[in-house]
Amino acid sequence: MLEKIKSAFREHYGKDPDYIVRSPGRVNLIGEHTDYNDGFALPMAIDFSQWLAFSPNQTGQINLFSADIQKQGAFSATDFSEKKDGWLRYAQGIAWQLTQAGHKLDGFDGLLLGNLPIGAGLSSSAALDLVMIKAFSVLHSIPWDPKQMAFYCKKSDNHWVGINNGIMDQLVCAMAEKDKALLIDCRSLETGMYEIPMSTMIVVMNTMTRHSLVDSGYNQRFQECIEAARFFGKTSLRDVSLGEFEAHEADMDAVLRRRSYHVLTENLRTLEAAKSMLAHDPVRLGKLMNESHESLKRDFEVSCEELDIMVEEAQKQPGCYGARMTGGGFGGSAIALIDREAKDAFIENMRAIYEKRTGIKPHIFATEANQGTSLEYP
């Protein structure tokens, strides 16, 4: 990919880039819709990434060409009176947030290229955020503190893009380590690294149903969780115990009751999953993943027919310990924890079964746990 993006930059701008950075996508092993509730999540970075080649231009303008979608865009590094649309809004929001934080920015010419599917629930937007902020960090000697950078990206998404996400995606994309998942306490931002169980790997199953978290029910779920926390006199569902919930659930609105139950039990599942990884127990980890999907489907209502079919069929396959949807939901991808020796047969079977049941050709691939955001050149 390094030579490919160098060549693409040279073709577009007529010169070689001065720098190249990359940031991976991610899957979340477990801990879904818990991050904006100050809870726990256990994501890992994947082999697919977003790359950005760039050179400073001293014009005060950021020029970006996306080679993947063949679209050009530009925005000022200092004037944010005009908010851009679509993918460019994410990039612009990073410049806005860094300016808000007191950093003086200048322009650059950049080219984006990646192999990370967009709208697949693999955090392509966080990867875009992170390559942008890494570029500014390199150009302006802004110290690279992964947690601070993830926090800036979250604020950009929340206050510029307009999506009420948590910090999980940005944090794992910023600081993941190879062969490990990252347990995140989304309140304190304390983290821990946990090895994927030996002899297993993750298979990502893209249903090819696209979603947009801004337009979907994601923000609605965020508001419902706030209302549920208020019912208990708390600012966050993180502060509600399962016992407290059980004592008062009969008095709750039915929708808020289901949302609360998912968040509370998902936090417990996530902590239990980390323990199962320490014990190298894929059977227990897979069971927890299955339970997580059922809760996301039944209680949080963020799955869809295609995701349910993918998960249901994956769970039946030889060598599969567990499967669940991953990401915000409403389409996108599911993941499966499988025995390494079952990889080829699993992928072949799932491609055929899913297409037969839905008429849609899925994108299914195995992945290792990858490294977070990095400077790749020079």
JOVEN-V274442 format. One record per residue. N is the residue number from 1. RES is the residue in one letter. SS is DSSP state (helix for helix, strand for strand, loop for the rest). PSI is psi in whole degrees, -180 to 180 (999 if undefined). Layout:
BEGIN
[[N;RES;SS;PSI] [N;RES;SS;PSI]]
END
This chain:
BEGIN
[[1;M;loop;-31] [2;L;helix;-49] [3;E;helix;-34] [4;K;helix;-43] [5;I;helix;-32] [6;K;helix;-46] [7;S;helix;-42] [8;A;helix;-39] [9;F;helix;-44] [10;R;helix;-42] [11;E;helix;-37] [12;H;helix;-41] [13;Y;helix;-8] [14;G;loop;19] [15;K;loop;168] [16;D;loop;150] [17;P;loop;154] [18;D;loop;-30] [19;Y;strand;154] [20;I;strand;130] [21;V;strand;160] [22;R;strand;154] [23;S;strand;136] [24;P;strand;162] [25;G;strand;-177] [26;R;strand;157] [27;V;strand;152] [28;N;strand;116] [29;L;strand;-40] [30;I;strand;156] [31;G;loop;61] [32;E;loop;134] [33;H;loop;26] [34;T;loop;-22] [35;D;helix;-43] [36;Y;helix;2] [37;N;helix;21] [38;D;loop;28] [39;G;loop;-149] [40;F;strand;146] [41;A;strand;155] [42;L;strand;71] [43;P;strand;172] [44;M;strand;152] [45;A;strand;153] [46;I;strand;176] [47;D;strand;-19] [48;F;strand;138] [49;S;strand;164] [50;Q;strand;135] [51;W;strand;150] [52;L;strand;120] [53;A;strand;140] [54;F;strand;160] [55;S;strand;140] [56;P;strand;148] [57;N;loop;-4] [58;Q;loop;30] [59;T;loop;-9] [60;G;loop;7] [61;Q;strand;137] [62;I;strand;119] [63;N;strand;123] [64;L;strand;133] [65;F;strand;124] [66;S;strand;109] [67;A;loop;-23] [68;D;loop;-39] [69;I;loop;4] [70;Q;loop;50] [71;K;strand;141] [72;Q;strand;144] [73;G;strand;162] [74;A;strand;152] [75;F;strand;161] [76;S;strand;147] [77;A;loop;-4] [78;T;loop;-26] [79;D;loop;115] [80;F;loop;32] [81;S;loop;-22] [82;E;loop;117] [83;K;loop;127] [84;K;loop;167] [85;D;loop;163] [86;G;loop;-143] [87;W;helix;-30] [88;L;helix;-26] [89;R;helix;-38] [90;Y;helix;-45] [91;A;helix;-44] [92;Q;helix;-38] [93;G;helix;-33] [94;I;helix;-44] [95;A;helix;-43] [96;W;helix;-46] [97;Q;helix;-41] [98;L;helix;-37] [99;T;helix;-42] [100;Q;helix;-33] [101;A;loop;1] [102;G;loop;7] [103;H;loop;137] [104;K;loop;123] [105;L;loop;153] [106;D;loop;177] [107;G;loop;167] [108;F;strand;160] [109;D;strand;124] [110;G;strand;153] [111;L;strand;127] [112;L;strand;135] [113;L;strand;136] [114;G;strand;176] [115;N;loop;22] [116;L;loop;116] [117;P;loop;137] [118;I;loop;137] [119;G;loop;20] [120;A;loop;7] [121;G;loop;21] [122;L;loop;16] [123;S;loop;45] [124;S;helix;-32] [125;S;helix;-40] [126;A;helix;-38] [127;A;helix;-39] [128;L;helix;-45] [129;D;helix;-47] [130;L;helix;-36] [131;V;helix;-33] [132;M;helix;-47] [133;I;helix;-30] [134;K;helix;-39] [135;A;helix;-47] [136;F;helix;-37] [137;S;helix;-44] [138;V;helix;-46] [139;L;helix;-34] [140;H;loop;16] [141;S;loop;41] [142;I;loop;122] [143;P;loop;135] [144;W;loop;93] [145;D;loop;107] [146;P;helix;-40] [147;K;helix;-40] [148;Q;helix;-41] [149;M;helix;-41] [150;A;helix;-39] [151;F;helix;-42] [152;Y;helix;-43] [153;C;helix;-41] [154;K;helix;-45] [155;K;helix;-37] [156;S;helix;-47] [157;D;helix;-43] [158;N;helix;-46] [159;H;helix;-15] [160;W;helix;-52] [161;V;helix;-41] [162;G;loop;33] [163;I;loop;132] [164;N;loop;57] [165;N;loop;168] [166;G;loop;-157] [167;I;loop;1] [168;M;helix;-53] [169;D;helix;-49] [170;Q;helix;-39] [171;L;helix;-45] [172;V;helix;-37] [173;C;helix;-31] [174;A;helix;-37] [175;M;helix;12] [176;A;loop;155] [177;E;loop;151] [178;K;loop;139] [179;D;loop;12] [180;K;strand;150] [181;A;strand;159] [182;L;strand;112] [183;L;strand;123] [184;I;strand;126] [185;D;strand;106] [186;C;loop;-5] [187;R;loop;-56] [188;S;loop;-17] [189;L;loop;19] [190;E;loop;141] [191;T;strand;159] [192;G;strand;146] [193;M;strand;134] [194;Y;strand;128] [195;E;strand;140] [196;I;loop;136] [197;P;loop;137] [198;M;loop;147] [199;S;loop;8] [200;T;strand;165] [201;M;strand;169] [202;I;strand;134] [203;V;strand;128] [204;V;strand;131] [205;M;strand;96] [206;N;strand;117] [207;T;loop;-12] [208;M;loop;21] [209;T;loop;116] [210;R;loop;155] [211;H;loop;157] [212;S;loop;122] [213;L;loop;-27] [214;V;loop;-41] [215;D;loop;-16] [216;S;loop;-166] [217;G;loop;13] [218;Y;helix;-51] [219;N;helix;-31] [220;Q;helix;-42] [221;R;helix;-38] [222;F;helix;-47] [223;Q;helix;-38] [224;E;helix;-38] [225;C;helix;-36] [226;I;helix;-45] [227;E;helix;-39] [228;A;helix;-41] [229;A;helix;-39] [230;R;helix;-34] [231;F;helix;-37] [232;F;loop;4] [233;G;loop;27] [234;K;loop;163] [235;T;loop;-16] [236;S;loop;148] [237;L;helix;-17] [238;R;helix;-29] [239;D;helix;2] [240;V;loop;127] [241;S;loop;160] [242;L;helix;-37] [243;G;helix;-41] [244;E;helix;-41] [245;F;helix;-48] [246;E;helix;-30] [247;A;helix;-23] [248;H;helix;2] [249;E;helix;-29] [250;A;helix;-24] [251;D;helix;-2] [252;M;loop;154] [253;D;loop;141] [254;A;helix;-41] [255;V;helix;-46] [256;L;helix;-32] [257;R;helix;-45] [258;R;helix;-43] [259;R;helix;-44] [260;S;helix;-44] [261;Y;helix;-40] [262;H;helix;-50] [263;V;helix;-45] [264;L;helix;-45] [265;T;helix;-31] [266;E;helix;-38] [267;N;helix;-43] [268;L;helix;-41] [269;R;helix;-38] [270;T;helix;-45] [271;L;helix;-37] [272;E;helix;-36] [273;A;helix;-41] [274;A;helix;-41] [275;K;helix;-39] [276;S;helix;-30] [277;M;helix;-39] [278;L;helix;-35] [279;A;loop;1] [280;H;loop;51] [281;D;loop;86] [282;P;helix;-26] [283;V;helix;-47] [284;R;helix;-43] [285;L;helix;-44] [286;G;helix;-40] [287;K;helix;-41] [288;L;helix;-37] [289;M;helix;-42] [290;N;helix;-45] [291;E;helix;-37] [292;S;helix;-46] [293;H;helix;-42] [294;E;helix;-39] [295;S;helix;-40] [296;L;helix;-35] [297;K;helix;-48] [298;R;helix;-47] [299;D;loop;-39] [300;F;loop;-17] [301;E;loop;52] [302;V;loop;8] [303;S;loop;-173] [304;C;loop;173] [305;E;helix;-44] [306;E;helix;-42] [307;L;helix;-42] [308;D;helix;-40] [309;I;helix;-46] [310;M;helix;-46] [311;V;helix;-46] [312;E;helix;-45] [313;E;helix;-37] [314;A;helix;-41] [315;Q;helix;-21] [316;K;helix;-15] [317;Q;loop;143] [318;P;loop;137] [319;G;loop;0] [320;C;strand;123] [321;Y;strand;-32] [322;G;strand;161] [323;A;strand;153] [324;R;strand;161] [325;M;strand;157] [326;T;strand;146] [327;G;loop;-168] [328;G;loop;-21] [329;G;loop;-162] [330;F;loop;34] [331;G;loop;-169] [332;G;loop;-136] [333;S;strand;157] [334;A;strand;163] [335;I;strand;157] [336;A;strand;140] [337;L;strand;116] [338;I;strand;160] [339;D;strand;134] [340;R;helix;-39] [341;E;helix;-17] [342;A;helix;-1] [343;K;helix;-57] [344;D;helix;-46] [345;A;helix;-39] [346;F;helix;-49] [347;I;helix;-44] [348;E;helix;-45] [349;N;helix;-44] [350;M;helix;-38] [351;R;helix;-47] [352;A;helix;-45] [353;I;helix;-46] [354;Y;helix;-44] [355;E;helix;-38] [356;K;helix;-40] [357;R;helix;-28] [358;T;helix;-19] [359;G;loop;9] [360;I;loop;135] [361;K;loop;117] [362;P;loop;165] [363;H;strand;112] [364;I;strand;130] [365;F;strand;152] [366;A;strand;150] [367;T;strand;147] [368;E;loop;168] [369;A;loop;126] [370;N;strand;174] [371;Q;loop;154] [372;G;loop;-164] [373;T;loop;138] [374;S;strand;155] [375;L;strand;119] [376;E;strand;-22] [377;Y;strand;134] [378;P;loop;999]]
END
